[in-house]
C-alpha cells in the first residue's frame, strides 16, 4: 500500500472471528467477520485518513461501509 500510495483498501476473505478495529503504526483495519472464522472482509485505512472516518456501518459479514469526510478540490 505504501509503495503505490493507496490510502484505503478493502480486503475480502478475512479469516478471523467477530468484528472490530485493529491499529498498527501506519494503518487501522476495520473488520467484519463471521462467527465461524470465515467469510469476512476488512477495510484498511492509512493513518493520514483515519481522522476522516465519520461512521462505520456493518450490515453483515460481507457488507461493510465506511463514511469518510472529504473536501472538494478543484484544479483549474
C-alpha positions in Angstrom: 0.0 0.0 0.0 2.8 2.5 0.8 4.6 1.8 -2.4 1.5 2.5 -4.5 0.3 5.4 -2.2 -3.0 3.7 -1.5 -4.9 5.2 1.5 -7.9 3.0 1.7 -8.0 -0.7 0.7 -10.8 -3.3 1.0 -9.7 -6.9 1.6 -12.1 -9.9 1.2 -11.9 -13.3 2.8 -10.6 -12.3 6.2 -10.4 -15.5 8.3 -10.9 -14.3 11.9 -13.9 -14.2 14.3 -16.1 -11.3 15.2 -15.8 -7.7 14.1 -13.7 -4.8 15.3 -10.9 -2.4 14.8 -7.1 -3.1 14.9 -4.5 -0.4 14.9 -0.8 -0.6 13.9 1.7 2.2 13.5 0.6 3.1 9.9 -2.8 1.6 9.4 -6.1 0.9 11.1 -8.1 -2.1 10.0 -11.9 -2.1 10.3 -13.2 -5.7 10.0 -16.5 -7.5 9.7 -16.1 -11.3 10.0 -18.3 -14.3 10.5 -18.6 -16.0 13.9 -17.1 -19.2 12.5 -13.7 -17.9 11.2 -15.0 -17.4 7.7 -16.3 -15.1 5.0 -15.2 -11.8 6.4 -13.9 -8.5 4.9 -11.7 -5.8 6.1 -11.1 -2.1 5.2 -7.6 -0.9 5.8 -7.1 2.8 6.2 -3.8 4.7 6.3 -3.2 6.8 9.5 -3.5 10.0 7.4 -7.1 9.1 6.6 -8.3 7.8 10.0 -9.4 11.2 11.2 -11.7 11.3 8.1 -13.6 8.2 9.1 -17.0 9.6 10.3 -19.0 6.4 10.6 -18.7 2.6 10.2 -21.8 0.7 9.0 -21.7 -3.1 9.3 -24.6 -4.8 7.6 -23.3 -8.4 7.8 -20.0 -10.3 7.4 -20.0 -9.4 3.6 -21.1 -5.8 3.6 -19.4 -3.0 5.5 -19.2 0.7 4.6 -17.1 3.5 5.9 -18.3 7.0 5.6 -15.4 9.4 5.1 -15.3 13.2 5.4 -14.0 14.6 2.2 -13.1 18.0 0.8 -13.7 19.0 -2.8 -10.6 20.2 -4.5 -11.0 21.9 -8.0 -8.0 22.0 -10.3 -8.2 24.8 -12.9 
